[in-house]
Amino acid sequence: MCSAEPINCFPMLVNILSNTFLRLFNSTARIRIWSEPFYSTQSPEIKIDIFFICLSYMIILAAGLPPHFAVSSMEDYKVKIMH
């Protein structure tokens, strides 16, 4: 009925319980649920835009991390910190 991931099992559990209670009260209605945890886009232009936004963020992040460690190391050297 569902995979082992909790994000998929909880909606299925709610659906099973809801339909069971409806049958107990002699109702002919049924409840259907679906789970789409991630925003999906069908347009390739949007996917390309999202890719380039993430890529530029990662490049900026990668460019900023090494100087941070170098400055931290130099500050340790100045105050003569022993590890």
HUDAQUI-V822532 format. One record per pair of residues at least 24 apart in sequence whose C-alpha atoms are under 8 Angstrom apart, sorted by the first residue. I is the first residue (numbers start at 1). J is the second residue. D is the distance in whole Angstrom. If there is no record, write none. Layout:
BEGIN
i->(I | I)
j->(J | J)
d->(D | D)
END
This chain:
BEGIN
i->(7 | 8 | 11)
j->(37 | 35 | 35)
d->(8 | 7 | 7)
END
